[in-house]
Amino acid sequence: MKERAPQVCVLKTDGINCDEEIVNAFATAGGKPKTVHVNELRSKEDSLGNYQILAIPGGFSYGDDIASGKILGLELNTYLADQIEDFINGKKGLVLGVCNGFQVLVRTGLLPFGTMGEIKATLTNNDSGHFECRWINLKTEEDNACVFLDGMNGTVSYQVAHGEGKFFARKPELERAETEKLVVFRYCDKVGNPTQEYPLNPNGSLNAIAGITDPTGRILGLMPHPERFVRKIQHPNWRRYPALEPQGIQVFQRMVEYASQI
């Protein structure tokens, strides 16, 4: 029996500006993405029940007023909590938040511990005090709880573009995230060692955390942009490395493959 391509809800609202890249990445990976405005979910013109994957792209949702991702996170908690909790826990859907999308997931409480409405961590101003935009290296934690990235390891190169990307949590929450293997990606040096050194760690994230999952392993949030490296020619030095492979596409391929079996 041929597996059916999963339906992907790419959430859109004022200020989100990376939705087309996310749509392209999921389509390239074999999914069926659709851009859905948050108002369509609020009005019930559409429903998360029609999808297997929810993706929250990067950008500056609602101008990042108050704090990055705060207003959209509040909107999701206030109006869509039931839909989202049913999508994750009942339907076992997958969720991806990239950059501003990661900030939104943290501000809903979905990351790192799946406690919607209870914020247990934050993404705050970069230690540098300014916007960071560069290619960085990430180490994939071999033993992490993310169900759809099982077996992914080694280092990858992605682009970052953010002003509030420093992952911060109190010591008990940080220790819990480590103990429960919720850390998926860490900023690292050229040989794969996690680092706090700037600019290798572009924001000063504690424990070099660049991406995390929740206890179900079905939600992934990360600050770097895998959707900006789904084709070889998107890398600035692609002509110098004939064997270079697009390292961001595997995140989307693995999500599509896993979701097609739900």
N, C-alpha and C positions, 0 to 999 in steps of 0.2 A: 504493500500500500504506500503510495507516494505521500510524503509529509506535506502538509499545507503551510504555505508561507504565513508567518504570524502577522497579525495586524498591529501596527505601531501607532500610538497616539503621540504626536509631537506637539507638546503644549505651547500655545502662543498667547502672549498678552503684550500690553504696551511696554516697549523697551527691550524685549527679547529680540536679539538680532542674529542669532546663530542657528535659527530654525532650519534654514535652507541647507546648511552644511550637515545637520543631523539627518534631515530627510534624505539627502544624497548618500550619506554613509549607510543608513539602514537599507536603502534601495540597492546599493552596490553589494551589500551583504546578503541580499535575497529576501528581505522583508518587504512588507507593504505599508509604508509610512503614510500617514495623513496628518496634515497640520490642522489642529483643533484649537479654536480660541477658548480660553477659560470660560467665557460667557456661555458657550454652547453646552458646557458641562453643567454650569450653574442653572441654566434654563431647562436642562434635560432634553435639549434638542439632540444631544448625543450623550453617550454614557461610556464610562470606562469598561463597562461589561462587554462592549463590542471589541475590545482589544486584549492582546496578550502582553504588550509592552507599553509602558508609559515612559516617555523621554522628556525631560525638562532641559532645554538648551541654555546656552550662555547668553550674555548680554547684560542689560541693566534694567531688570524688570521694575516698572514704575519709577524709573530714574534712580533706583537704589536709595530712595528717600528713607530717612530714619537710619537704616543700615542695609547693606546689600542683601537682597532677597527677603527682607523682613515683611514687606506688604503682601507679596505674593504668598509667602508662607502663612501669613495670617489669614489670607483669603481662602487658602486650601483648608486650613484648620476650621474656619468658621462655616464654610458652605459645602465643602466636599469631603469632610472627614469620613462619613459613612461610605461613600463611593470608594475612597482610597483604601480604607481598612478592609472592605470587602474584596477589593481588587487584589490586595496583597495576601490577606490571610485566607479568604474564602476561595477565590479564583486562582490563587497562587501565581498572579502576574508578576512580571519583572519590572523594575524601575531603574532608570538611569538619570542621573543629574550631573551635568558638566558645567564647571565654573559657576556661573550664577545659579544654575540648576542645583549644584552641590550646596551652595549657600542656602537656597530655598529648603532643601531637604533637611539641613541641619536646623533651620529655624522653625520647621514644623515639628521637630522632635523625632522624625522618622529615622534620622541618623544621629548618633550611632546606635541607639538601642531600641528603635521601633516604638518609642513612647510618644505618640502623636499628641501634641499639646503641651509636652514637657520638654523644654530645651535643656539638654545635658552637655552641650559643647557649643563652640562658636567658631566662625571664621572671621577674623578681625584684620585690622590694618597691617600691611606688610611692614616688617621691621625697617625696611629701607625708607619708609615714609612716602613712597611714590609708586605709581603704576609700573608693573614689571611685564615686559613683553620680550620673550626670548625662547629659544629651544633649550630644553633641559633633559637630563637623563632620569629615568625612573627605574627602581628595582621592584620587581613583582615578588611579593612574599609567596614563597612556594607553598607554605602551609597556611592558607587563609580560608575563611568561611564562605567566600562567594561561590555559590553553586555553579554558576555558568562560566566561571573562569578557572574551574578545576583543571589542573595540569599546565596552566600557563605559567611560565617562569622566565628567569633571565632579566635583562634590561631592555628598555625601549626608550625611544626619543620622541617626545611630544613637545608641543608649544604651550607656553603659559601666557596669559594676558589678563592680569587682574590687579586690583589695588587693595583688595581685602581677602587675602588668601591664606593667612596664617591660622592653621588649625590650633585651637587652644581648648583645653579642658582641665578641670581640677584633677589633682593627683589620683583620687579614687576612680574617677571615670576613665582617666587615661590608662590606669592599670587594668581596669576591667576590659577596656577595648583590646589591650594587648593579650590579656589572659584568654579572652574569648576568640582571639585570632580574627578580629574585625578589620585590622589594617591590611589593605590590599596592595597599595603602592606607597613607596617612600622615595623622596628625592635622594639621589646618590651621585657619587663621583664617577669617573670614566671606567673604573673597574668594578662598580657595583656596590660600593660601600655606602650605606646611608650616611648622610652628612647634614650638619647644621651650618656648614660654611657657605657664606654668600659669595657669588650669586648662584652656586650650584643648588643650594636651597634658596629659592628666590624670595621667600616671605618670612622665614624663621619659624615655620611650623614645628611644634613640639614633636619630638621623636621622628622628625623628618617626614611626618605623615602628609601624603599627597592625595590619598584616596582610601575610603573605608566602605565597609558593608555593614549590614545590620545583622542581628542574630539569626534571622531566617536565611540569610545569604542571598536574598533575591533583590535587594536594593544596593545599588552601587553609586557612590558619589565621588567625584574627583575634580580637582582644580585644573589640571592640564587638559588639553583639547585633543582627544584621539581622532575626532571627526575631521581634523585638519591634516591628517596624514593617512588617508585611505587610498591615495594614489602615489606612486613613486615620485612623480614630478612635483608634488607639493612640498617635498623637502628641499631646502635652499641649496644643498650640495649634491643633488641627485646625479648630476653629470660626472662627478668625481668618483662615484661608487656604483659601477655597473651592476653589482649584485644586490644593491639595496632593495629591500622589500618594504612596502607600506606597513608600518608597524601599528598604526591605529585601527586598521580594519578588523583585526582579530577580535577586538572587544565586541564589535557589532556582529561579526560572524558567529561568535560563541553565544551571544544573546539570542540571535535568530534561531540557531540550531537548538538551543535548549527550549526556547518558547514554542518551537514547532512540535515539541513532544508533549506539551501541556494538554 
